[in-house]
Amino acid sequence: MEPKGYELLKIETKITVLEKELSALFENFKNYESKKDATMENSAYQKLQKMNVCCLNLLQTYREYTKNLKNNI
């Protein structure tokens, strides 16, 4: 069952909020990287960075999906 109207708008709004939040987190990661401090050597930090990139890609894919869904309604 595909979401319609208001439900689709709610989904798009959630995606937008998550995109902004993850983008802000990603910018923080980039700032840490530019400092080249001991944080970069931390494997947990590197795993978090990879997870963040994955989440951004996932949100981008959901964004494309909802746009396509909206255009097909």
Sequence and secondary structure as in RCSB ss.txt:
>XXXX:A:sequence
MEPKGYELLKIETKITVLEKELSALFENFKNYESKKDATMENSAYQKLQKMNVCCLNLLQTYREYTKNLKNNI
>XXXX:A:secstr
    THHHHHHHHHHHHHHHHHHHHHHHHHHHHHHT GGGG HHHHHHHHHHHHHHHHHHHHHHHHHHHHHH 
